[in-house]
Amino acid sequence: MTTTAYAAGLVSAAGYRHVHDWTSQAAARARAAELVATHRAEAREIGRNPHLTEEWAQAIVSAPRLVAAVQGVIGPDVAVENTFLVIKWPGADFEVPWHQDGINTRLELDPYRSVAAWVALTDADETTGCLHVVPESQRAGYLPYETEAASGARRGRALGVRVDDSVTQVAVPVRAGSGVLMDTRLLHCSHSNTGTGARVGLNIRYVAPGAIAMRDGSSPSPTAITGTGW
Ligand SMILES: O=C(O)CCC(=O)C(=O)O
């Protein structure tokens, strides 16, 4: 991996920054408890695009403090391209491999018109499986990735990028009700939850107009949050 090709991007020199208190810790934990109760029996680990159907997810993606932070990065007109719920059950083997949120087999996001948010509904730390990032990795641009099967990822949509162990990696603990904004090229991963309670987080890809390039040439239809012309 080279890290000198591009400028730092819009989020920060490191490629990520915290968003504090997009909701209260109590409200986030209450929502997490409901999700855990709903999904415990089947030990469901992922939910794709809950913002399309679930009121709780629609409320999160349009939370004023979160949207204001996103607008501070990509401008006033904001839509949601994708959401991804991850529940890490205690003791379950569930590693999300190194990946970049802005590129996959379906699309590529313009990193200057998009930003990823990972928001915590429970506390997430190194024990319970918080995100780990490679600071400044956005400077390398989008990197070649493997398919889910080839990267060893058994679950989730993450597409694995090979990251050398010698590269600086940083754990990013987040309290319930807070979150992290990431450059869509920032390398990140998460490990299994070795704690005692479920870890619940929602990944959101926010876009400004013109951010989405679909590989098949089709027109994208993100979910508008602010602005017109979507
Ligand atoms: O919730 C996690 O542990 C990782 C989720 C993630 O990295 C993603 O959805 O892009």
PDBQT file of the ligand as one rigid body, heavy atoms in Angstrom, charges set to zero:
ROOT
HETATM    1  O1  LIG A 301     -19.891  -2.584  12.241  1.00  0.00    +0.000 OA
HETATM    2  C1  LIG A 301     -18.758  -3.028  11.974  1.00  0.00    +0.000 C 
HETATM    3  O2  LIG A 301     -18.123  -3.682  12.782  1.00  0.00    +0.000 OA
HETATM    4  C2  LIG A 301     -18.106  -2.743  10.659  1.00  0.00    +0.000 C 
HETATM    5  C3  LIG A 301     -19.046  -2.187   9.664  1.00  0.00    +0.000 C 
HETATM    6  C4  LIG A 301     -18.334  -1.611   8.492  1.00  0.00    +0.000 C 
HETATM    7  O3  LIG A 301     -17.155  -1.435   8.473  1.00  0.00    +0.000 OA
HETATM    8  C5  LIG A 301     -19.088  -1.251   7.321  1.00  0.00    +0.000 C 
HETATM    9  O4  LIG A 301     -20.299  -1.490   7.272  1.00  0.00    +0.000 OA
HETATM   10  O5  LIG A 301     -18.482  -0.671   6.398  1.00  0.00    +0.000 OA
ENDROOT
TORSDOF 0
